[in-house]
Amino acid sequence: MRIAIVDTYYARFLLAHYRNHPDLREAASIVQRRSLLDACFGTSDYYSRNLTPLGFDAIDLIVNCVPLQAAWARENQVPVSTLALNVPHRAFRLPILGPWLSSLPGLLEIAIAQIKALKPDVLYCQDLSFFPEGALRELRGDVRLVVGQIACPLPPESFLRGYDLILTSFPHFVDRLRQMGVASEYFRIGFDERVLDAIGSVEKDIDASFVGGISRHHGQAMSLLEHLARHTDIRFFGYGARKLPRSSAIRRRHGGEVWGLDMYRTLARSRIALNRHIDVAENYANNMRLYEATGMGAMLLTDRKDNLGELFCVDREILAYSSKEEAAELILHYKDRPEEVAAIAEAGQARTLREHTYAKRMEELASILKRHVGRR
């Protein structure tokens, strides 16, 4: 079964990656794609690598990376409607997230051409905002099953109607999507243990860290982060801090952006890793940091959610907080208890490596996809 896994990467990661590899934009598309996947951003090739042993012919497409897509178009003699793809540094400045993504000149055309050339049994889209309904309709003759996956705010309903199935790590999204007439199933995110080999041994020199973005989707968490910045020695890493007021305590304790392997390395350096969910998660635990932090051997301190006990044993494998005051108290309490922190972190890592790896998740996904392809 052939599957094309379509993903989009954060613009700031792409900018940083090509800045750090100045000759990469002139390389062949296969070289650019391998370089991007090896950086371990997002879900990288965690799906394709673990689906291949299960009988899938899987390929990753990073459809919003201008230099990569322009190289593929040149190599395959695919005409596009603009010369903007020849000046990727300018194109990177355009808004390329959310509903604006597919309007970046030429990118939608190239992605459609790639999928028509591949003729996959399954088109698996990690960003539901990339393909408008009309584009998915155009691809129907070349694809048997169109699947989306989402763990962020839903795009406009018109972007959802073109999917045969939408998987989500939000339990509460399943019924909402079904009520819209879209087939949906619960599917959790995970951790790829190969990252541990890529990082190697790392000294734990950060008592507590928060690694993540600061955006409008995280509005309810801002008071928590500011409180911790004022009352603990937690350190912050990620994007969005530059938009905070200069008076923000977070800005004074911020270590800058970390992407891919650098993000994993920061988690590995941390004794305690703070997690908080975006507002749309409501009262459900679901995000990648649950598994990334525990997988890298940090003691996870996360916001308390109704389903958290289904994923980890609270107080033995992870810790949970219900308020900003409790989060601060836990960080301060465990700061001088390294042996207890290490024991909880070890138990959490063992749970993730036992139950929450992408190898396990892809076994679940393979069963779901085969069942739905069979129905079609």
Secondary structure by P-SEA (a helix, b strand, c coil): cbbbbbbcccaaaaaaaaaaccccccccaaaaaaaaaaacccccaaaaaaacccccbbbbbbcccaaaaaaaaaaacccccccccccaaaaaaccccccccccccaaaaaaaaaaaaaccccccccccccccaaaaaaacccccbbbbbbccccccccccccccbbbcccccaaaaaaaacbbbbbbbcccccccccccccccccccbbbbcccccccccaaaaaaaaaacccccccccccccccccccccccccccccaaaaaaaaaaccbbbbbbccccccccccccaaaaaaaccbbbbcccccccccccccccbbbbccaaaaaaaaaaacccaaaaaaaaaaaaaaaaccccaaaaaaaaaaaaaaaaaac
